[in-house]
Structures are given as C-alpha cells and as structure tokens.
C-alpha cells in the first residue's frame, strides 16, 4: 500500500486528531494564562520570581501562537485534499486559538499591563528612562514629546508634576511613567489621608486604564530639608490611596540627592547626615516593607567640574582602564559606582543592607562650562552610563541592576544657569543635541 492509499484510509482520522490536539494545546495555554494573577505582574526586571513568571507567560504565548499556526496549517492542508474532516473543524480550531489570545489580552488589560510587561521584560527593551522636564517656554507639545520617546525607543518617562496635558498625551502610549506630586503638596498628603485620596483621584484614577503608572515619587530632593519628616507618612497615605483604586503594586518611593550623605569617601565610609538619620530609618523601613527601591540622584559631572585636580575625567566618564579607588576588596573604575556604593554603605549603617537603590537622575551637560562640558563628554558619559547599568551592578552589589533615568529629554531655557539649561538629549525643535538614541 503506497502513501496516497495510506492517506486515503487514515488521513481523515489523522487530520481530525491534529485539530483536536491543537484545541487541547490552546486550552492548555488558556489555563497557563489564567494561573497568573494580574497583580503578580509588577514589571520589575530583576526579581527572581519575576523571571519565572515571565518564562511561564512566554511559554503560554508560544503555545497559543503555535496552536493558531497549526490550526491554520491543518485547515490549508485539509482544503487541498479530497478527503478529510470538515473545514468547519479547522475553522473551529482557529477560532478557539484566536479567542484564547483575545481573552488573554482582555483579562490582562488594566493599564495595558500584560502587553507592556512582555514588551519591557520578555523581548529585550531596556530598563532605561529619560526625565521629561518642562522648564522651557519653547518645548514641543506633549503629544509630540510622547511620540519622540517612542520613536527613540525610550521606555520610561519621569514627570515632575501631574500635568493633565501630558497625562492625556500618555494615554495608550505604553510608556512606563514615574509621576511626582509637587513638593509643596507633600505636607498636605502626609497630614491628611483625604488629601492623598484627592491627589490620587485627580491625577491617577482618571488615567489608570490608559496610562502605565510604574512609580509614584513622594518628595523630590526634600531630604535633607524642612519637608523631610513628611516623606514617610506621605508614602504610607499614598500607598493606601492607590490600593483603594486597585493599584497596590505601583512602586512608591522618594528621591534624595548626593548631599544627603555626610561622608562618601571611601565608599565604605558612606553615611547619612546625622540630622536626617532618623527620617532615613523611617523611609528605608517603609520602602523595605513594599520592596521598593530608594531613588537617588547621581551626578559625577558636578564632583569632577568642582575638583578636576583631584578627580580625573576618565574616572568621571567611565573611561578609566585601571582601578582609581581601592576600598578594601572593592575596586572602583568610575565615580558613579563609588557614589552609589556610598549610599549602599549608608543604608547598611542604618540597618537596611538589602534595600535596593534606583537612579532617579544622572546625566552630563553638553555646554555651559568649558572644558568640562562638551558634546563629546555628554555623549561619552551617557552612553557609558547606559551600557553600565544595563549590564552591571556596583562592586558592593555586583548582581544588582538598577532602574535608571537619564537627565534630561530637552535643553530647557528657563532653568537657572547655562549648565542646567544644557543637559538635554534634544533641542526644543526635537533635533538631537548629539547622536544617541
């Protein structure tokens, strides 16, 4: 019995079994998706448990798409032979697979969470953001800015205040947003839970189905300062308000500057100023309770420009080929790592050695203070910084990658001083200051 004769006898059954098998695998994919709760997805690229979840969802998606492709293939094959199951069997298989995928997308929407989760963490997008400052009178409209982020491949956006025009432009963009209340609102949010509710209901709730709020930052460089003691309560109240609208997994944190450290050299001597130690203990405790990082601003440029006789350009720009600082067993080739590890050491000294840090701002100006500022220096620093944080931790925490925001998207002509006006990757007309993205 030759092959055509064998197929004439058994082909119909084989094809029918194929359609049934495809349907079974599509159903398995649906079960795999439904085993994952939406609240389990928090977009962190670094948690061990998160990688297992990503792998699980990745295989579920592969099974779904393979099932769909197999259904189409079997239907095409069936249409070109004289015998076989009804084409409606194949059509049913295709529809089942399609409905599995549609159901998955629908059940995971919320803030377009599942699609964004896969986009960020499964398929190679980078945990890099750029700060979107608005201190300029000639900046492009927010809709064009959002388009520029997307066309540049920038995934994270930090916004320093809740501007309704920007939030409207962010609807459906898929960009992960770090949003800050104004510092002047911090005391009210801390002292009155209803003020936190009002802030969330005004600035988050109306957009939450279309804008991916990844971080809320309570206090931008208010520690040290007169508002420092309000930070822990503001974080607690805002966390409660977000949970009330179903956003319990949004990361809530604060940003502190380099002068929060009383000592930073060598990095192991890093310690918080004595006047803020108590508030930092409180802040670190509330961040640790939700596995949120402490966000810090790190600017090697300012250290280098203020003391070039002691700090070399190579050390500041990540271009040193030999260790510049030896601190016990830790070797430092760049000032960025040394600064971050000084914060790590300070956290260890207040009892939080495992609290992670993230970079809220870092960058280099392209003009305003020759010879320290230049396009070459800005491009070198930012390129090396991005490559570094995507691949490496610090000597003190070598396996701990850090979410990082570069500063800033545009040159802003209303900031104070020529240096501050020239941190941007783009001019206000959207032309790049230098090739980067």
Buried (B, 14 or more C-beta within 10 A) or exposed (E): EEEEEEBEEEBBEBBBEBBEBBBEBBBBBBEBBEEBEBEEBBBBBBEEEBEEBBEBBBEBBEBBEBBBEBBBEBBEBBEEEEEBBEEEBBEBBBEBBBEBBEEBEEBBEBBBBBBBBBBBBBEEBBBBBBBBBBBBEEBBEBBEBBBBBEEBEBBBBBBBBBBEEBBBBBEEBBBBBBBBBEBEBBBBBBEEBEBBBBBBEEBBBBBBEBBBBBBBBBBBBBBBBEBBBBBBBBBBBBBBBBEBBBBBBBBBBBBBBBEBBBBBEBBBBBBBBEEBBEBBBBBBBBBBEBEBBBBBBBBBBBBBBEEEEEBBBBBBBBBBEEBBBEBEEBEBBBBBBBBBBBBBBBBBBBEBEEBBBBBBBBBBBBBBBEEBBBBEBBBBBBBBBBEBBBEBBBBBBEEBBBBBBBBBBBBBEEBEEEBBBBBBBBEBEBEEBBEBB
